[in-house]
Amino acid sequence: YMNMCIATPPNDGIEQLDEAWEHGVSVLVNERNWDGTIPDYLDHPAFLGFCVYDEPTYSTFGKLAAQKKEWLSSDMADKWFFVNVFPSYAAAEHLGENYDTYIKDWIDCMNPEVLSMDQQEQ
């Protein structure tokens, strides 16, 4: 059973949000370059928030924290600022000190709504 998905921005209307809502699915819109613009569909019941970044390196935490601070002071404050972090087997140069520190510092820095990562076969 799936109750959330990540989708492309609904550029040609909100039909995909309407359809998702009909099926009980909430939508994170894939918006990797959020510039502070508030979408027309902000109040759509299926709109959960934006997927703003995938697999941030340790060095990007500060930039993302600043972006989330802007987010929280906007009309988007009650929506998810979703970021999918690296899995434990990511290359060391992406993680800073180690994976435990990467995750702890991510949580401390971002206070995420959920902790998400992709676990793929190697």
LUMKELO-789820 format. One record per atom (N, C-alpha, C, O): residue number from 1; x, y, z; residue in one letter; atom name. Coordinates in steps of 0.05 Angstrom, whole numbers, always signed. Layout:
residues N
NUM X Y Z a CA;
...
//
This chain:
residues 122
1 +17 -24 +0 y N;
1 +0 +0 +0 y CA;
1 +18 +25 +0 y C;
1 +36 +27 +16 y O;
2 +12 +43 -17 m N;
2 +27 +68 -19 m CA;
2 +9 +91 -13 m C;
2 -13 +93 -23 m O;
3 +19 +110 +4 n N;
3 +3 +133 +10 n CA;
3 +17 +159 +5 n C;
3 +7 +180 +12 n O;
4 +41 +158 -7 m N;
4 +56 +182 -14 m CA;
4 +73 +176 -39 m C;
4 +83 +154 -43 m O;
5 +76 +197 -55 c N;
5 +93 +194 -79 c CA;
5 +108 +220 -84 c C;
5 +100 +241 -74 c O;
6 +129 +219 -99 i N;
6 +143 +242 -108 i CA;
6 +137 +245 -138 i C;
6 +140 +226 -153 i O;
7 +128 +269 -146 a N;
7 +119 +273 -173 a CA;
7 +131 +298 -185 a C;
7 +141 +316 -170 a O;
8 +131 +300 -211 t N;
8 +140 +325 -224 t CA;
8 +120 +347 -218 t C;
8 +97 +342 -212 t O;
9 +129 +372 -220 p N;
9 +110 +395 -215 p CA;
9 +87 +394 -235 p C;
9 +90 +388 -258 p O;
10 +63 +400 -225 p N;
10 +39 +399 -242 p CA;
10 +37 +424 -259 p C;
10 +21 +442 -253 p O;
11 +53 +426 -280 n N;
11 +55 +450 -297 n CA;
11 +30 +454 -314 n C;
11 +24 +477 -321 n O;
12 +15 +433 -320 d N;
12 -8 +436 -337 d CA;
12 -34 +432 -321 d C;
12 -53 +419 -331 d O;
13 -35 +443 -298 g N;
13 -59 +441 -281 g CA;
13 -55 +423 -258 g C;
13 -32 +413 -254 g O;
14 -75 +418 -242 i N;
14 -72 +402 -218 i CA;
14 -86 +375 -220 i C;
14 -92 +363 -200 i O;
15 -89 +366 -244 e N;
15 -103 +340 -248 e CA;
15 -89 +317 -233 e C;
15 -102 +300 -222 e O;
16 -62 +317 -234 q N;
16 -48 +295 -221 q CA;
16 -51 +297 -191 q C;
16 -52 +276 -177 q O;
17 -53 +321 -179 l N;
17 -59 +323 -151 l CA;
17 -87 +314 -145 l C;
17 -92 +300 -125 l O;
18 -106 +322 -162 d N;
18 -134 +313 -158 d CA;
18 -136 +282 -158 d C;
18 -149 +270 -141 d O;
19 -122 +270 -178 e N;
19 -123 +241 -180 e CA;
19 -110 +227 -156 e C;
19 -120 +207 -146 e O;
20 -87 +238 -147 a N;
20 -74 +227 -124 a CA;
20 -93 +229 -100 a C;
20 -95 +209 -85 a O;
21 -106 +251 -96 w N;
21 -123 +255 -73 w CA;
21 -147 +235 -74 w C;
21 -155 +225 -53 w O;
22 -158 +230 -98 e N;
22 -179 +211 -101 e CA;
22 -171 +183 -91 e C;
22 -188 +168 -82 e O;
23 -146 +177 -93 h N;
23 -136 +150 -86 h CA;
23 -122 +151 -58 h C;
23 -109 +131 -51 h O;
24 -125 +172 -43 g N;
24 -113 +174 -17 g CA;
24 -83 +177 -16 g C;
24 -70 +169 +4 g O;
25 -72 +188 -37 v N;
25 -43 +191 -39 v CA;
25 -35 +221 -36 v C;
25 -47 +238 -49 v O;
26 -16 +226 -18 s N;
26 -5 +252 -15 s CA;
26 +19 +255 -34 s C;
26 +33 +235 -40 s O;
27 +25 +279 -43 v N;
27 +45 +283 -63 v CA;
27 +67 +303 -54 v C;
27 +61 +325 -45 v O;
28 +91 +294 -56 l N;
28 +115 +312 -53 l CA;
28 +122 +319 -82 l C;
28 +129 +302 -98 l O;
29 +122 +344 -88 v N;
29 +128 +354 -115 v CA;
29 +159 +357 -116 v C;
29 +171 +370 -99 v O;
30 +170 +345 -137 n N;
30 +199 +346 -141 n CA;
30 +207 +374 -151 n C;
30 +204 +380 -175 n O;
31 +217 +391 -133 e N;
31 +223 +418 -139 e CA;
31 +251 +424 -128 e C;
31 +254 +436 -107 e O;
32 +272 +415 -143 r N;
32 +299 +417 -134 r CA;
32 +311 +445 -134 r C;
32 +332 +450 -122 r O;
33 +297 +464 -147 n N;
33 +308 +491 -148 n CA;
33 +288 +511 -136 n C;
33 +283 +532 -148 n O;
34 +277 +504 -113 w N;
34 +257 +522 -100 w CA;
34 +270 +549 -96 w C;
34 +291 +551 -83 w O;
35 +257 +569 -106 d N;
35 +268 +596 -104 d CA;
35 +251 +615 -86 d C;
35 +253 +639 -88 d O;
36 +234 +603 -70 g N;
36 +217 +619 -53 g CA;
36 +189 +623 -64 g C;
36 +171 +634 -51 g O;
37 +185 +615 -89 t N;
37 +158 +618 -101 t CA;
37 +138 +599 -88 t C;
37 +144 +576 -84 t O;
38 +115 +610 -82 i N;
38 +94 +594 -70 i CA;
38 +76 +584 -93 i C;
38 +66 +599 -109 i O;
39 +72 +557 -94 p N;
39 +57 +546 -117 p CA;
39 +27 +553 -115 p C;
39 +16 +556 -93 p O;
40 +14 +554 -138 d N;
40 -15 +559 -139 d CA;
40 -30 +537 -125 d C;
40 -53 +542 -115 d O;
41 -19 +513 -123 y N;
41 -33 +490 -111 y CA;
41 -26 +486 -82 y C;
41 -30 +465 -71 y O;
42 -16 +507 -69 l N;
42 -7 +505 -41 l CA;
42 -29 +493 -23 l C;
42 -22 +476 -5 l O;
43 -54 +500 -27 d N;
43 -75 +490 -9 d CA;
43 -89 +465 -19 d C;
43 -109 +457 -7 d O;
44 -78 +453 -40 h N;
44 -90 +428 -50 h CA;
44 -86 +407 -28 h C;
44 -64 +404 -18 h O;
45 -107 +391 -21 p N;
45 -104 +372 +0 p CA;
45 -84 +350 -5 p C;
45 -74 +337 +14 p O;
46 -77 +344 -30 a N;
46 -58 +323 -36 a CA;
46 -29 +333 -34 a C;
46 -10 +317 -32 a O;
47 -25 +360 -34 f N;
47 +2 +371 -35 f CA;
47 +14 +370 -7 f C;
47 +6 +384 +11 f O;
48 +35 +353 -4 l N;
48 +48 +349 +21 l CA;
48 +72 +368 +25 l C;
48 +78 +376 +47 l O;
49 +85 +375 +3 g N;
49 +108 +392 +4 g CA;
49 +126 +388 -20 g C;
49 +117 +376 -40 g O;
50 +151 +397 -19 f N;
50 +170 +394 -41 f CA;
50 +192 +375 -33 f C;
50 +201 +375 -10 f O;
51 +201 +360 -52 c N;
51 +226 +345 -50 c CA;
51 +246 +364 -61 c C;
51 +248 +369 -85 c O;
52 +262 +376 -43 v N;
52 +280 +398 -51 v CA;
52 +309 +390 -57 v C;
52 +324 +405 -69 v O;
53 +316 +366 -48 y N;
53 +344 +358 -52 y CA;
53 +346 +328 -49 y C;
53 +331 +315 -34 y O;
54 +365 +316 -64 d N;
54 +370 +288 -62 d CA;
54 +400 +283 -55 d C;
54 +417 +293 -69 d O;
55 +404 +269 -33 e N;
55 +431 +261 -25 e CA;
55 +450 +284 -21 e C;
55 +470 +287 -36 e O;
56 +445 +301 -1 p N;
56 +463 +324 +4 p CA;
56 +489 +315 +15 p C;
56 +490 +297 +32 p O;
57 +511 +327 +6 t N;
57 +537 +322 +19 t CA;
57 +537 +337 +45 t C;
57 +522 +356 +50 t O;
58 +555 +329 +63 y N;
58 +557 +342 +89 y CA;
58 +562 +372 +85 y C;
58 +552 +388 +101 y O;
59 +577 +380 +65 s N;
59 +583 +408 +61 s CA;
59 +559 +425 +52 s C;
59 +561 +450 +53 s O;
60 +537 +413 +44 t N;
60 +513 +428 +36 t CA;
60 +493 +432 +59 t C;
60 +473 +446 +55 t O;
61 +499 +421 +82 f N;
61 +479 +423 +104 f CA;
61 +473 +452 +111 f C;
61 +450 +459 +115 f O;
62 +493 +469 +112 g N;
62 +489 +497 +119 g CA;
62 +471 +512 +99 g C;
62 +453 +526 +107 g O;
63 +476 +507 +73 k N;
63 +459 +519 +52 k CA;
63 +430 +510 +55 k C;
63 +412 +526 +53 k O;
64 +427 +484 +59 l N;
64 +400 +473 +61 l CA;
64 +386 +483 +86 l C;
64 +362 +488 +86 l O;
65 +401 +486 +108 a N;
65 +389 +496 +133 a CA;
65 +379 +525 +129 a C;
65 +358 +533 +139 a O;
66 +395 +541 +114 a N;
66 +387 +569 +109 a CA;
66 +362 +569 +91 a C;
66 +344 +585 +95 a O;
67 +361 +551 +72 q N;
67 +337 +549 +54 q CA;
67 +313 +540 +70 q C;
67 +291 +551 +66 q O;
68 +316 +522 +89 k N;
68 +293 +513 +105 k CA;
68 +284 +535 +123 k C;
68 +260 +538 +129 k O;
69 +302 +551 +133 k N;
69 +295 +574 +151 k CA;
69 +277 +593 +135 k C;
69 +257 +603 +145 k O;
70 +284 +599 +110 e N;
70 +268 +615 +92 e CA;
70 +241 +602 +88 e C;
70 +220 +615 +89 e O;
71 +241 +576 +83 w N;
71 +216 +560 +79 w CA;
71 +198 +564 +103 w C;
71 +174 +569 +100 w O;
72 +209 +561 +127 l N;
72 +192 +561 +152 l CA;
72 +181 +589 +157 l C;
72 +162 +592 +173 l O;
73 +192 +610 +145 s N;
73 +181 +636 +149 s CA;
73 +163 +644 +126 s C;
73 +154 +667 +124 s O;
74 +157 +626 +108 s N;
74 +140 +631 +85 s CA;
74 +113 +617 +88 s C;
74 +108 +605 +109 s O;
75 +96 +620 +68 d N;
75 +70 +606 +69 d CA;
75 +73 +576 +66 d C;
75 +53 +561 +69 d O;
76 +98 +566 +61 m N;
76 +103 +538 +59 m CA;
76 +108 +524 +86 m C;
76 +112 +500 +87 m O;
77 +108 +539 +107 a N;
77 +116 +530 +134 a CA;
77 +103 +504 +143 a C;
77 +115 +488 +157 a O;
78 +78 +499 +135 d N;
78 +64 +475 +144 d CA;
78 +67 +452 +124 d C;
78 +55 +431 +127 d O;
79 +84 +456 +103 k N;
79 +89 +435 +83 k CA;
79 +116 +422 +89 k C;
79 +133 +435 +102 k O;
80 +120 +398 +78 w N;
80 +146 +385 +82 w CA;
80 +168 +397 +65 w C;
80 +164 +402 +41 w O;
81 +191 +401 +77 f N;
81 +216 +408 +63 f CA;
81 +231 +381 +62 f C;
81 +247 +375 +80 f O;
82 +226 +366 +41 f N;
82 +235 +338 +41 f CA;
82 +263 +336 +27 f C;
82 +267 +346 +5 f O;
83 +281 +322 +40 v N;
83 +307 +316 +29 v CA;
83 +313 +286 +35 v C;
83 +309 +276 +57 v O;
84 +322 +273 +14 n N;
84 +330 +245 +16 n CA;
84 +360 +244 +20 n C;
84 +375 +253 +3 n O;
85 +369 +233 +43 v N;
85 +398 +233 +49 v CA;
85 +412 +209 +37 v C;
85 +400 +190 +27 v O;
86 +439 +210 +39 f N;
86 +455 +188 +29 f CA;
86 +450 +162 +46 f C;
86 +444 +164 +69 f O;
87 +453 +139 +33 p N;
87 +453 +114 +48 p CA;
87 +480 +110 +62 p C;
87 +499 +124 +57 p O;
88 +481 +90 +79 s N;
88 +506 +85 +95 s CA;
88 +530 +77 +78 s C;
88 +552 +81 +88 s O;
89 +526 +67 +54 y N;
89 +548 +58 +38 y CA;
89 +558 +80 +19 y C;
89 +574 +74 +1 y O;
90 +550 +105 +23 a N;
90 +559 +127 +6 a CA;
90 +589 +131 +10 a C;
90 +600 +124 +30 a O;
91 +601 +143 -10 a N;
91 +630 +149 -9 a CA;
91 +636 +167 +14 a C;
91 +621 +186 +19 a O;
92 +658 +162 +28 a N;
92 +666 +177 +52 a CA;
92 +668 +207 +47 a C;
92 +661 +223 +64 a O;
93 +676 +216 +23 e N;
93 +679 +244 +18 e CA;
93 +652 +259 +18 e C;
93 +652 +284 +20 e O;
94 +630 +245 +16 h N;
94 +603 +257 +18 h CA;
94 +593 +261 +46 h C;
94 +576 +277 +52 h O;
95 +604 +245 +65 l N;
95 +592 +242 +91 l CA;
95 +605 +259 +113 l C;
95 +594 +260 +135 l O;
96 +628 +271 +108 g N;
96 +642 +284 +130 g CA;
96 +657 +263 +145 g C;
96 +672 +247 +134 g O;
97 +654 +264 +172 e N;
97 +669 +246 +189 e CA;
97 +663 +216 +185 e C;
97 +680 +200 +180 e O;
98 +637 +209 +188 n N;
98 +628 +182 +184 n CA;
98 +597 +183 +182 n C;
98 +585 +204 +185 n O;
99 +585 +160 +176 y N;
99 +556 +160 +172 y CA;
99 +540 +167 +197 y C;
99 +520 +182 +195 y O;
100 +548 +157 +220 d N;
100 +533 +164 +244 d CA;
100 +533 +194 +249 d C;
100 +512 +205 +256 d O;
101 +556 +207 +245 t N;
101 +558 +236 +249 t CA;
101 +541 +250 +227 t C;
101 +528 +270 +233 t O;
102 +543 +240 +202 y N;
102 +527 +251 +180 y CA;
102 +497 +252 +188 y C;
102 +485 +273 +185 y O;
103 +487 +230 +197 i N;
103 +458 +228 +203 i CA;
103 +452 +245 +228 i C;
103 +432 +260 +228 i O;
104 +468 +243 +249 k N;
104 +463 +259 +273 k CA;
104 +463 +289 +267 k C;
104 +445 +303 +275 k O;
105 +483 +297 +252 d N;
105 +485 +326 +246 d CA;
105 +463 +335 +227 d C;
105 +453 +357 +229 d O;
106 +455 +317 +209 w N;
106 +432 +323 +191 w CA;
106 +407 +328 +208 w C;
106 +393 +348 +204 w O;
107 +401 +311 +226 i N;
107 +377 +313 +243 i CA;
107 +379 +339 +260 i C;
107 +360 +354 +263 i O;
108 +403 +343 +272 d N;
108 +406 +367 +289 d CA;
108 +404 +393 +273 d C;
108 +392 +412 +282 d O;
109 +414 +393 +249 c N;
109 +414 +416 +232 c CA;
109 +387 +422 +219 c C;
109 +379 +445 +217 c O;
110 +374 +401 +211 m N;
110 +350 +404 +194 m CA;
110 +323 +398 +208 m C;
110 +302 +408 +199 m O;
111 +324 +383 +230 n N;
111 +299 +375 +243 n CA;
111 +279 +366 +222 n C;
111 +257 +377 +219 n O;
112 +285 +345 +207 p N;
112 +268 +336 +184 p CA;
112 +242 +325 +193 p C;
112 +239 +313 +215 p O;
113 +222 +327 +176 e N;
113 +196 +316 +181 e CA;
113 +197 +285 +182 e C;
113 +185 +272 +198 e O;
114 +214 +274 +164 v N;
114 +219 +246 +163 v CA;
114 +249 +242 +155 v C;
114 +261 +261 +145 v O;
115 +260 +219 +161 l N;
115 +287 +213 +153 l CA;
115 +284 +192 +130 l C;
115 +273 +171 +134 l O;
116 +294 +199 +107 s N;
116 +291 +183 +83 s CA;
116 +318 +179 +70 s C;
116 +334 +197 +68 s O;
117 +322 +154 +60 m N;
117 +346 +148 +44 m CA;
117 +339 +124 +26 m C;
117 +321 +108 +32 m O;
118 +353 +123 +4 d N;
118 +349 +100 -15 d CA;
118 +369 +78 -8 d C;
118 +393 +84 -6 d O;
119 +360 +54 -5 q N;
119 +377 +31 -1 q CA;
119 +376 +15 -27 q C;
119 +355 +3 -33 q O;
120 +398 +15 -42 q N;
120 +398 +1 -67 q CA;
120 +417 -22 -67 q C;
120 +437 -21 -52 q O;
121 +412 -42 -83 e N;
121 +430 -65 -84 e CA;
121 +457 -56 -95 e C;
121 +459 -39 -113 e O;
122 +478 -67 -84 q N;
122 +505 -60 -94 q CA;
122 +517 -83 -108 q C;
122 +540 -82 -118 q O;
//
